Amino acid sequence: MKKFLFLFLLFSSAPWRLTAQEPGFRIAESSSTSRQAAQTGEVNKGAAVLTSMDVLDDKQPISPGDKVSVRILEDRREALQQRVAVTGEIQAPYVGLITARGKTCRQLANDIKKELEKNFFKNATVVIAIDEFNPENMKKWGEEDLEFYVMFGFVAKQGKYDLPSNEDITISQAVLRAGGFAQFAKKEKVKIIRKTPQGNKTILVNVDGIMQKGDMERDIYIRKDDVIIVDELNWNF
């Protein structure tokens, strides 16, 4: 009877029972296995299947036109896939625009991790993969083939932003891509300077009303070469 009880306890506590109880459980890879996978390129299967920053590629630099996927494990959302802009930047979750050009997946993941742990996560695990290399050295993604708009004024990140050909960007989305309004921004009268055959046209948009009150009919689309200016709030004492 004692022998039977011993065997029962031995089998009931065996490590392989974890795989049956936890469908998502994976035995940790050894460091040599991870290094071998990184060297052979086997880890480059998209951020959706990666579970550790240790296996991220640290040899191939990211180039404009590459398609990359980014995922934050603690966020529990699907991987975000996007093309690297001609300016060399990508849109990182929570962080906003960040330079990817010339960095490896591991270097970029560490940069995003540092930014996330400043304000959003105590510990962040960022996985990045190059899903598709730009096969023609930016011939298809050269600056002459891309459309842009420009953000100036009281936003977190001023600069030149690419205008995707496969999606529409509204004025409120443009502000969010720029990291949101800066302190003392004049949110109720955001200017859009637009080129027309008759000359430049100024459009005033109450972006605060769009974001706070849901006035979506005022959330107009951005066009090629638009210049968006967020002025400073006027103080009257």
C-alpha positions in Angstrom: 0.0 0.0 0.0 2.8 2.4 0.8 4.5 1.5 -2.5 1.3 2.3 -4.4 0.9 5.6 -2.6 4.5 6.6 -3.3 4.1 5.9 -7.1 0.8 7.8 -7.2 2.4 10.9 -5.6 5.4 10.6 -7.9 3.4 10.6 -11.1 0.9 13.2 -9.9 3.6 15.7 -9.2 5.7 15.0 -12.3 6.7 18.1 -14.4 5.1 16.8 -17.6 1.7 17.1 -16.0 2.0 20.9 -16.5 1.7 20.6 -20.2 -1.6 18.9 -19.9 -3.0 21.4 -17.4 -1.6 24.5 -19.1 -2.1 24.4 -22.9 0.1 27.5 -23.3 2.9 26.2 -21.3 6.3 25.8 -23.1 9.5 24.3 -21.7 12.1 27.1 -21.7 14.7 26.9 -24.4 18.3 26.7 -23.4 20.4 29.8 -24.2 22.4 27.8 -26.8 19.2 26.9 -28.5 18.1 30.5 -28.5 21.4 31.6 -29.9 21.3 29.0 -32.6 17.8 30.0 -33.6 18.8 33.7 -33.8 21.8 32.8 -36.0 19.8 30.7 -38.4 17.0 33.2 -38.7 14.4 30.8 -37.3 13.2 33.3 -34.8 12.1 35.7 -37.5 8.5 34.5 -37.6 6.8 37.6 -36.5 6.2 39.2 -33.1 3.0 37.2 -32.6 4.9 34.0 -31.9 7.8 35.4 -29.9 7.7 35.2 -26.1 11.2 36.5 -25.1 13.5 39.4 -25.9 16.4 37.0 -25.7 15.7 35.5 -29.1 15.3 38.8 -30.9 17.6 39.3 -33.9 20.6 41.4 -33.1 22.3 41.4 -36.5 20.0 42.6 -39.3 19.5 46.4 -39.2 16.0 47.7 -39.9 15.6 49.7 -43.0 12.8 52.0 -44.4 10.3 50.0 -46.3 10.7 46.9 -44.1 7.5 45.5 -42.6 7.9 45.0 -38.9 5.6 43.7 -36.1 5.7 44.9 -32.5 4.1 43.4 -29.5 4.2 44.1 -25.7 3.6 40.9 -23.9 2.2 42.6 -20.8 -0.3 44.5 -22.9 -2.0 41.2 -24.1 -2.9 42.7 -27.4 -2.1 41.4 -30.9 1.1 42.4 -32.6 1.0 45.7 -34.4 2.4 45.3 -38.0 3.5 48.3 -40.1 5.9 49.5 -42.7 9.0 51.5 -41.5 8.5 55.0 -42.9 10.9 56.7 -45.3 12.0 58.8 -42.3 13.1 55.6 -40.6 10.4 55.7 -37.8 7.6 53.4 -36.6 4.7 54.0 -34.4 5.3 52.2 -31.1 2.4 51.4 -28.8 2.1 54.0 -26.0 5.4 55.6 -27.0 4.5 57.1 -30.4 7.0 57.7 -33.1 10.5 56.2 -32.5 13.4 55.8 -34.8 13.9 52.2 -36.1 16.3 52.8 -39.0 19.7 51.2 -38.5 18.7 49.4 -35.3 18.3 45.7 -34.9 15.1 44.2 -33.6 16.7 43.7 -30.2 18.1 47.3 -30.0 14.8 48.8 -31.0 12.9 46.6 -28.5 15.2 47.7 -25.7 14.7 51.4 -26.6 10.9 50.9 -26.5 11.2 49.0 -23.3 13.0 51.9 -21.6 10.3 54.3 -22.7 7.5 52.1 -21.6 9.0 51.6 -18.1 9.2 55.3 -17.6 5.5 55.9 -17.4 3.4 52.8 -18.4 4.8 49.5 -17.2 6.9 48.5 -14.2 8.4 45.8 -16.4 7.8 45.6 -20.1 8.7 42.8 -22.5 8.8 44.0 -26.1 9.2 41.6 -29.0 9.9 42.8 -32.5 10.4 41.0 -35.8 11.0 42.0 -39.4 8.2 40.2 -41.2 9.1 41.4 -44.7 12.3 43.0 -46.0 12.1 45.8 -48.5 13.3 44.0 -51.6 14.2 46.9 -53.7 16.1 49.2 -51.4 13.4 51.7 -51.0 12.6 52.0 -54.8 9.0 51.5 -54.0 9.2 53.4 -50.7 11.4 56.3 -51.7 10.5 59.8 -50.6 9.2 60.7 -54.0 6.6 57.9 -53.8 5.3 58.8 -50.3 2.9 61.5 -49.2 3.4 63.5 -46.1 1.9 66.0 -43.7 3.7 68.2 -41.1 2.9 68.9 -37.5 4.1 72.1 -35.8 3.4 73.8 -32.5 2.2 72.5 -29.1 2.3 68.7 -29.6 4.6 66.2 -28.0 6.5 65.5 -31.3 6.7 68.0 -34.1 7.9 66.9 -37.5 7.1 65.3 -40.8 4.8 62.3 -40.9 4.1 59.9 -43.7 0.5 59.7 -45.0 -0.3 56.0 -45.5 -1.7 55.0 -48.9 -3.8 52.2 -47.4 -5.6 54.1 -44.7 -7.2 57.5 -43.9 -5.8 59.7 -41.2 -8.0 62.3 -39.5 -6.9 65.4 -37.6 -7.5 63.8 -34.2 -5.5 60.8 -35.3 -2.7 63.0 -36.5 -2.5 64.7 -33.1 -2.4 61.3 -31.4 0.4 60.2 -33.7 2.3 63.2 -32.7 2.1 62.1 -29.0 -0.9 64.2 -28.2 -1.2 67.9 -27.2 1.5 69.5 -25.2 0.7 71.6 -22.1 -0.9 75.0 -22.9 -2.0 73.8 -26.4 -4.9 75.7 -28.0 -7.0 72.6 -28.7 -10.1 74.3 -29.8 -8.6 76.0 -32.8 -6.1 73.7 -34.5 -5.0 75.1 -37.9 -4.7 73.0 -41.0 -2.9 74.9 -43.8 -3.9 73.2 -47.1 -2.7 73.8 -50.6 -5.5 74.4 -53.2 -5.5 75.6 -56.8 -6.6 79.0 -55.5 -3.7 79.1 -52.9 -3.3 78.1 -49.3 -6.4 77.6 -47.3 -6.6 77.7 -43.5 -9.1 75.4 -41.8 -9.8 75.7 -38.0 -10.8 72.5 -36.2 -12.0 72.1 -32.6 -10.0 68.9 -31.9 -10.8 69.1 -28.2 -14.5 68.8 -29.1 -13.7 65.8 -31.2 -11.8 64.0 -28.5 -13.8 65.1 -25.5 -17.4 65.4 -26.9 -17.3 63.0 -29.8 -18.0 65.6 -32.5 -16.8 63.1 -35.1 -18.3 65.0 -38.1 -15.7 67.6 -37.5 -12.8 65.1 -37.6 -11.7 65.9 -41.1 -9.2 63.8 -43.1 -5.6 64.9 -43.6 -4.4 65.4 -47.2 -1.0 65.3 -48.8 1.2 68.3 -47.9 -1.1 69.6 -45.1 0.6 71.6 -42.5 -1.0 71.3 -39.0 -0.3 74.0 -36.5 -1.2 73.9 -32.8 -0.9 77.3 -31.3 -0.4 78.2 -27.7 -3.4 78.9 -25.5 -4.1 82.6 -25.0 -4.1 83.7 -21.4 -6.2 86.7 -20.5 -5.7 88.0 -17.0 
